[in-house]
Amino acid sequence: MTTRSSAETAGGDPDITLPGANDDALRASCRRQRSGDPRPNVLLVFTDQQTASAMSCAGNRWVNTPHMDALARDGVRFISAYCPSPICGPSRGSLVTGQPPHATGVIYNGDPLREDLPTIGSELRKAGYYTAWTGKWHLPESFLRESKDTHGFHHRPLTKGVPWAALGDQTDFLTAMDAEFFLRWEAGKQPKPWFLGVSLHNPHDICYHILEDGVAYANREAFPPLPANFEADPDEPAALRMRRENSGYGSEIAHAKGWDEGRWRDYLHTYAHLTTQVDRAVGQVLKALDAGGWKDNTLVIFTSDHGEGCAAHRWASKLSLYEESATVPLVISYPGHLRPGTSESPASLLDLLPTICDFASAPAPAGLPGGSLRPALEGRVPIDREFVVCELAADKQRPEIHGRMVRSAEFKYCAFTPGEPSEQLFDMAADPGEMRNLAADPSHRKTLHEHRRMLDAWRRKTGDPFPTGAPAA
């Protein structure tokens, strides 16, 4: 059997074997070595810009997501899961480190991730896992063009010979095909458990559709209707009104100004199509997991980096703290170990690193604001937390515009700076569409102060430099 040394293998991992070995003998040897290790493999599959409601199993009849739905039937679906920030780079930096954006160095798209921070990759690697990543990275480059070992992951590059590509229609099935190659043929050559991150691009292509002019919509009757919370609040916080006018960083919302009903419905139709399209890539990955013989001993996590405005409050694209932009799908499956169902407890992508480390019997870094979801997933105890937080840095050209969301079990509080009004408070049970801001309602003054206290506790715990222009507790 021919093997290569760590100096000759990608990623510097001494247990990686390049082609040329007797594959059958190598797989048999690796199976024997893994047989005494009860820890699961970990497959993280996530999309880009998919709001929590954009799945058939969430009751959305305008999308067709049979593969996401099948995973949800086998696992636990969190119906109140939030991103750390409603934009790509900052949320991704938080997802892989478990740290909020203000601690990762990734405040805006284009910012590099701090090199000194532990990641899912580095912590699992220390625990004896092989760790790899395929597809979109965006920290800061969208796709790596060469094989590279960084931030604890062996990065598998976009297929060689493919010219630069920015669309999910161009990249998602290349990424899924690479994941399939790993799951069907390469993972069996690992004598240790493995982690694979599969980062897909759609429905992010909706950004480019928003920026198109002169869109024709001949069959409007077949398009989704406008949402019940379509109209914007004329008294929404000043920072959000500033965000609506931005023509530079995240200009999609400004581009949508003045759309008629047909254009808004065409946008919703296209978003549904792109979500349906990326579900096919998700299915390709999950079928490969089964074909490779890994389904029963792999923890599978499906999510997205952030959501999409979906015409709620006349918002297109991301960069807001409204539910459609801030929520993400989150499904966790581990056959035979978790009781399938749904969880209403607020969860955060900041919980993924400690959850993965918990299942992998690896110590999580100290001081993380998130926590392991494993006890709740296994039905032992509910999630022990008072609230989750989402951070918004809304405009790279106007760094004074910031926002914070505090989501408790029943309410959602948002604070913004600069300008007045600066606060929102929503009763999420009575008003899930966030159409009635209770921040100035005297009957909810106590609730408002409680949520200001929560935000102040978050600031102190995490060192969040959220500007002091927001009301203090």
Protein Blocks (a to p, Z undefined) as FASTA:
>chain_A
ZZddfklpghhiakbccehiafklmmmmmmmmmmmpmbdcddddddehiafklcfklopa
kbccfklmmmmmmmccdfbbcdfbdcfklmmmmmmnopafklnopabghiacdfkbccfk
lmmmmnopacddedjfklabfbdcbdcdeehiacddddehiacdfbfklmmmmmmmmmmm
mmmmmmmmpcbdcddddddfbfklmmmmmmpghiacfklmlpccddfklpccfkbcfklm
mmmmpckeopllmmmgopafklmmmmmmmmmmmmmmmmmmmmmmmmmmmmnopmmmcccd
dddfbdceklpghighehiabfklmpccdddddehkaccdddfbdcdfklmmmmmmmmno
pacdehiabdcfklmmnomaccddfbdcddddfbfklmmbccdddddfkbccddddedjd
fbdcddfklmmnopaccklgmklmmmmmmmmmmmmmmmmmnopabdfkbccZZ
